[in-house]
Amino acid sequence: MGPSERLITEFDRALRTLAGVPAAQRPSPGEALEETALPDPARREAAALMRVNHCGEVCAQALYQGQALTARNATIRAALERAAAEEQDHLAWSSARITELGGRTSVLNPLWYAGSLIIGAAAGRAGDAWNLGFLKETERQVEAHLQSHLDRLPAADRRTHAIVRQMQQDEAGHAAMAQRLGARSMPAPVRGLMKAVARVMTTVSYWV
């Protein structure tokens, strides 16, 4: 694929991510489960948590996009693009579940996307080992974040639980992939900064 074609492809991906019309390659893990009637407070809480997860997947698309664009190794670039395809499933599942719960996505998604794209591109520019290290640390933090959501979700909401569990499994797989490909361990100050940035995003997107 030439530079101009790649630019068009990436621009199309950004539009699809922000327009809220992602296409999943896999069926939603909650699709086969019966919908449970939830009290209004529980339904609002589930919708807000899934809004946070959807926002996280918007960021993931931008991060992977930026990382793949600046990756120097073709094998690593291909691995990033495969992982991004799985993350697109997460984006579609989260969007659909938010609609089912009567919620809405974050109005700040374009801002999160732009910031994440810049961060992802910077990680790629640092070199493939650091690029993979950033990916591994991001996925490990997301895995822990999703566990906190599993602990907070209404127990009766089996559909949302199933979606979040599958997302968590996929994130763990992406971290393991990065490790196999030669990820470096991120310095403690960088890990702390990543957690702080993620905390701002999750807190704001829960409400806005």
N, C-alpha and C positions, 0 to 999 in steps of 0.2 A: 504494500500500500504506500503510495507516494505521500509527501508532506501535505499537499493540498487535500487529498482524499482523507487523510488522517484528521486534519483540522475540521473538515466537514462532519466526519463521524463523531468526533469528540464534542462538537457544538450541538449536534443532534442529541447526543447522550445527555448533555446538560439541560437542554430544553425538555426532554422527556422526564428527567428527574424532577425538575422544578414545576413542570406542568401537572404533575401528579398522575401521569398515565403510564407507569412502568408496566412491563409485561413480564410475568413470572414464567420460568421454564419448568418449575415444579409446582404441583398443586399445593395449596395451603395445608399445613399440618392439621389445622382445625376444621378443615372443610367437611370431613366425614363425621364430626362430632355434633351432637344435638345442641342447639342453642339453649342456654339456660336463662330463665327469667331472673334478672338481677334487680335489687332495690336501686332506686335512682342514685343514691350516694355511691354505691359500689360500681354502678355502670359509669358514672362520671370519673371515678378514680381509675378504672381500667382504661377509659378513653384517654385520660391525661397521661397515663404511663405509656400507652401506645403512641401518643403524640411525641413523647420524648424519644421513644425507640425509632419512630419514623424520621425524626429530625437527625438522630444518630446515623441512620442509613443514608440520608441525604449527604451528610458529612462524609460517610464512607465512600460513596460514589465519587465525590470530589477528591478525596484523599487518594484513592486508587488511580483516578484519572491523572492527577498531578504526578504521582509516583511513576506510573507507567510511561508518561510522556518524557520523563527525564531519566528513566532507568537506562543504564549503559549496556546491560547484558540482555540479549534477545530472549534467553531462557527465563530470566527473572521477569522480564516484561510480560511474557506469555503467562507466567504463573500469576502475576498481578491481575491480568485481564480475566483469567479464569475465576479468581477469587471475587473480582468485581461482579461477575455474572451471578454468582451465588448471592452476593449482597443485594443485587437487583431483585432477586426473589424476596429477600427480607423487606425491601422497600415496598414491593407490591403487596405482600401479605399484610404489612403494617397499615398501609393505606386502606386496604379493603376492610380490615378489622376496625379501624377507626370509624369508617362509614357505618358498619354494622352496629357499633356501639353508640352511634349518634353524635360522635365527636367531630373534631376538625384538626387539620394539620397546623403546624406553626406558621404564623405569618412572616416570621423572620428567616424562613428557609433560604431565600436567595442570599442573605447575609452570611449564614452559616456555610453555604456552598462556596461562596467566593473566598472566604477565609480559609476553608479546608483545602481548596484547590491550591492556594498559595503555599500552605504548609506542606502539602504533599509534594509539590514541585521542589520545594526547598530540601525535603528529605531525599528525593531522588538525586538532586545535585550534589549532595554530600557524599555520594558513592553508594554502590550497591549493598555493601555490608551494613552501612548505617541505614540505608533505605529499608532493608529487611528488618533491621533491629527496631526501627520505628514502627513498622507493621506489627512485629511480634508484641511489642509493648502495648500498642493500641488495642490489639485484639485481646490481650490478657486483661486489660482494664475494662474493656467492653464485656468480656465474659463475667467478670465480677459484678459489674453494673447490672447485667441481666439477671444474675442471681438475686440481687436485691429486689428487682421487680417481681421475680417469682415469689419471693417472700411476702411482698406487699399486695399482690393481686388477690382478688376475692377467690377463695378456694373453689367456689361453685363455677367459676368462669373457666371451664375446661378448654374452650376454643382458644382463648388468649394464652393460657398456660402452654398449650401444645405448640403454638407459634413461637413463643419466647424460648421454650426448651430447644426447639430445632435451631433457632438462631444462635443460641448459646453453643450448641454442638458445632455448628459451622464455624463460629469464631475461633473455637479451640482448634479446629482443623487448620484454619488459616495461620494461626500462631505456630503450630507444629510445622507447617509447610515452610514458613519463613526460617525457622530454626534449621531445618534440613538443608536449605539453600545457602546457609552461611550467615545468619543474622548475628550482628554484634549486640552485646548487652548495652542498653542505654545508660548513661551516667545517672546517678541518683537525682541530681538537680533537674535534669531533663524529665525524668519520670515524674517528679513532683510538679513540674510546670505543666506537663500533659494532664495530670490529674486535676490541677486547678482550673485549666481551661475547660476540661470536660465538665467539671462541676458547675461552672458558669452556664454552659450550654444546657445541661440537663435541668438546672433550676429554672432558668428563664423559659425554656420551651415547655416545661410543665404547665406554665400559666399563659404563655403568649403564643 
